[in-house]
Each structure stands twice: as C-alpha cells, then as structure tokens.
Amino acid sequence: MSTVAPETPLAPHAPTSPTLHAPAPATLHAPAPAEAPVSHNAPNPAEAPDPWRPLGPCTTDTCVEAATAAAGPVQLAARLVAAFLVLLAGVPMSLVGRMRATWRTELTMAWARLLLRALGVRLEATTSGSGTPPDAGAASEAGTVSDAGAASYVRARPGGGSGPDGGVRPEVGAGPETGVLVVANHVSWLDPLVLAATVPSRPLAKREIGEWPFIRTLAAGAGALFIDRERLSALPPAVAAVAAALRAGDTVVAFPEGTTWCGRGMGRFRPAVFQAAVDAGAPVRPAVLRYREGTATSTRACYVGDDSLLASIVRVAATRRLTVEITLFAAVRPAAPTSTRPEARTALARLTESRVRANVLEPAHHE
C-alpha cells in the first residue's frame, strides 16, 4: 500500500521559507536507525526489486495471528453494516467539504472517527516531547550518522498537548507561517483514517486511489494529494505540490516507507517527501502507530503481501478490543530553510525514522 516514492534526484526549488525561530537543543541526535534482529515477528528488510515501489517482507501467512478475542457473528455483521453506512454517509460529507473548505477538516475528522468506531477500533492519541531515545550506537545498512552532521541539518521545535477529543491541532509544533509534515510508520489501510481522526490534515496518497470511483470522492473530500508511482518524472511535481500545501498552512500526512509492514517491524524512510519540508521550511513531526489487543501488539489490522482489502476489513471487524495507539513526537525542521542539499532531506528522514523505529519495535527486538 505504497504512499511515498523512494529517493530520486530532485531539481532545486526556490526557497521561500522564513528564518528559524527555535534553536537546536544539545540533546537532539539523528543516529542511524536500528534494524530489528531476525525474528518471525519482525522480519529483516528484503531487497526491493523495484526501488520506486518498495516491497516489505511481511505476509498474512507469516505475520497475521488469530484474534485474542473474536467477535461473534451478530457483532461482526453489525460492525460491517455500520461501516458500510458510514462509508455511504462519507459521500455527501465529502461533497460539502469540497464546497466549504473551512469545514473540510472537521468533517473529515468526524467521519474518520465514526468509521473507526463502526469497525470496533478504539483510538488512543497522545503526544510526547521526544519519545524513546534512540540508541546512539545503533547500526543500519546505511552506516551511522554523526551528532554534528545531524545538528547541521535539523533543529527541534517544541511539542504540544492533545486538543479536545484527543485531536492534535495543526498549530501544535508548527510555526505561524507553514503547515506541518506528519510522517508515520505504515501498517494498515486504517492508518490514514487514524491520522485523519487525530490531526486535521491532508493525506498524500497513491494515484491509483484517485481512480476508484467511490474512494476517489472520499479522498477528494479529505483534500488528498496524489502521487503517481508509475512515473519517476511525476515525483518532482508531487513534492512541489506538498511543499505548496505546507506553505499554505496545511498539515500533510505521509508514510515514507512506501509500503506496509505488520506492525512488529518497519522499513526505511525514503527521503524524497522530506524535500517538500526542506523547500517550504516546514516542521516535520514523527508519529508512531501501534495496533494492540490488550497490551500486546496485534497484527490483525496489518495490510500486507497479497492480502485483499475485503479480507482485511472483515478481519478487523472480527477482532474484539482492537485498539490503535498514535503517538506524535516533537517536531523538527530544517536548520537552513534555504538549503536544497540532499543531505538535508536525508538527515530529516533518518532523524524521524530513528524516533519512530525506537517506539515501533517491541522491547525484545532491541536486544
């Protein structure tokens, strides 16, 4: 379920960003993210045959486990019917949102929360100042990143608290001039709904979604930005569109892995989309998505391998007490908004990935 293309050379963009307002704390580091050791729960990253469309190693056969507590036939049917009705209600809501842009975010948030509730998914949203500190000595396939090198490309911005209803308002962690680029690990087709229910935002989605008649209406109503993964030449315009949205004050949500994992591991963040934040001088806010049953990580919601959307929807609805946690960490932004160097977007990608990775992997996977 790819949403963001991997790295490719980009043409420089004219910087229009304002001067930074917050100094970089001495404690901010961007170590190379740690990869999980070999485990049947968190498989090692596989070499993607096509770097433009990366593939994760997870499959339903190896990753999806039985539900801790399953919904009965009546409850399952009720959830599916309720979800179908909410989907239908989304069409007029999206049309209203397109006509009244000022209503779009509130309508999208309300609709996303209704759909999650209909499917029996509980949402828990929190914010954190920095998250679990990544291991400064962690190694990765790309080597290590020095503290000095990271500090020269990114600076921290303060985090914030949760708004009413658990929603995180776009001005939290953002400057007054731009929106925020929110980046998260990618587990499920539910992920965009979770972000939409939590953060007033516009999703970055693959072009194929815009070709599905019913989904196209819903996505357009949410203000989705589309990226064409079939053409490398389409990447610079897509990055420019995201940068323009950020300059306009919109919050944009992206999943830089470019594919989904089962939730017990994650892939690398592709740096391309971070160029939009560099060009706009916009803060980047990492977020962690974790699905669980009780206190244990659950793979029931993952959408991986050759899984079908219908099978995944039924599996989610058939799972009792399924909870999704979303944690948003303190925002960072390019230290030099005028920079278009590839190192700037790479540093942003590695820093945010390390924060997300440190909070995605279960404790046993750090050993």
Secondary structure, DSSP 4 states (H G I P E B T S, - for coil): ---S------------PPPP-SPPPTT---PPPPPPPS-SSSPPPPPPS-TTS---S--HHHH----SSBPPHHHHHHHHHHHHHHHHHHHHHHHHHHH-HHHHHHHHHHHHHHHHHHTTEEEEEEE-SS-SPPPTT---TT----HHHHHTTEEE-------GGGPPPTTTT--SS---EEEE----TTHHHHHHHHS--EEEEEGGGGGSHHHHHHHHHTT-EEE-TT-GGGHHHHHHHHHHHHHTT--EEE-TTSS---SSS--PPPGGGHHHHHHHT--EEEEEEEEEETTEE--TT---TT--HHHHHHHHHTBTTEEEEEEEPPPEEES-TT---HHHHHHHHHHHHHHHHHHHS-GGGG-
